[in-house]
Amino acid sequence: MPRFFIQIQESNPVITGSDARHISGALRMKKGDGLVVCDENGIEHECVITSVSNERIELEVLNKTLCTSEPDVKVRLLQGLPKGDKMEQIIQKSVELGVDEIVPVLCERSISRPEKAGFNKKLERWNKIALEACKQCGRGKVVKVSPLTAFEQAVSQPAQKSIFFYESGGVPLAGEINSDMKSINIFIGPEGGFSDNEFRLAERHGAAVCTLGKRILRTETAGVAALSAIMFTLGEMG
């Protein structure tokens, strides 16, 4: 069933704008068809369409339930800014795996160093990709891609546990996480990896230095692998 994210302030919600055009145009939905809308609290509203136009879809709520697809743990991915369009794949797959927030991080070895205006356009696109991934995989909330953050600020973002994945080695991930954790920050380096300065700074901020195994993973693979391992270990993958 199609899924949309809106603010719901009344018993019979209304969808407008681009989502309304998508419903009436591309999806060719009509009066009597069903869809799901999610609010900012992760509540799913099973609805039936009562009126359709290009700019306005009126709904009747049939049932409300708490979305069960959201993980109990909130994982923030602090991703070293990669080059090209690699970030798009990282965002899409991370959303599918249950990430709570994605923060692009400017690292010493980041090859891509966009101007502010150019980055703002990328950020808008990245958030659209995150939104579409949330719709596709049945998330109960919209995952945010945050503005570009310097590494020095990224390491100070709060979490119950911070994990710094380092290609030069570290302790096994399984020993650093447990089912009592409600928030985890994971740090993934760009194509050239983290610098020694960044490694020392992460240690000073109390991050656990972990490894993802004997093989060096590409930046677009490492975050997906780390999220998969964390979600599996914490029982979030069934």
Secondary structure, DSSP 4 states (H G I P E B T S, - for coil): --EEE----SSS-EEEHHHHHIIIIIS---TT-EEEEE-TTSEEEEEEEEEE-SSEEEEEEEEEEE-S-S-SSEEEEEEEPPSTTHHHHHHHHHHHHT-SEEEEEE-TT-S----HHHHHHHHHHHHHHHHHHHHHHT-SSPPEEPPPEEHHHHTTS--SEEEEE-TT--EEGGGG--TT--EEEEEE--TT---HHHHHHHHHTTPEEEE--SSPPPHHHHHHHHHHHHHHHTTTT-
